[in-house]
Amino acid sequence: MNETTDPNNHILLVGIIAFYWALLSSWGQTQPRPGNDKAKRDDAPADQLTGNDERTPSADTSLDGIRKIEPDFDVAAFLAGAKTAYEIILRAYADSDIQTLKRLVGPEVLDTFERAIAGRRDREETLQLTFIGISEAKVVDTLEEEGTAEVVVRYVSDVVSVTRSANDAIVAGDPRQLVEVIDTWTFACETRSTKRNWMLIATEGE
């Protein structure tokens, strides 16, 4: 994904964001809904650890936290939104789109992303990200305390990532190499709100 601005790409991004927010507002609601070795990543946001969660729950207990406040929590609908959020956030990071990131991530994650983006700009580098797809996304833990719900999602995805210098030389990555990325992201929302406005509050890469 290149950091240059194209009007058509901007229109497409606005459409994707509008869809994302419509989907995001339905997370946790109970109404019916339609239904190789890992390569090293040199410039991926999940490599910046912004939160550390050492819980290792079993599959039987991973939903206990959220179901204390939402007994009929729709895991499939939540993960559909989480997948959309994952791609949009990665693309926004690659495009240095701070405004989009501000709407989707919490203060600590935003600070990490902003510092990485600023460093890239200072070095006059661009990050080109081609998002291939998510092969796995699953809820691995949940927590509810003091009016806040947290849901931890583990992603396995495929991307092509290349960092280039000002003269277009490759600094990191390989445009011909597909990279498997494994990330654990934590989303949080205020439980007292009638809408589940989930925000990304922590990331961790494996």
Secondary structure, DSSP 8 states (H G I E B T S, - for coil): --SS--HHHHHHHHHHHHHHHHHHTTTT--S----------SS-GGGS----------TTTTTHHHHTT-TT--HHHHHHHHHHHHHHHHHHHHTT-HHHHHHHB-HHHHHHHHHHHHHHHHTT-EEEEEEEEEEEEEEEEEEEETTEEEEEEEEEEEEEEEEE-TTS-EEEE-TT--EEEEEEEEEEEETTSSS---EEEEEEE-
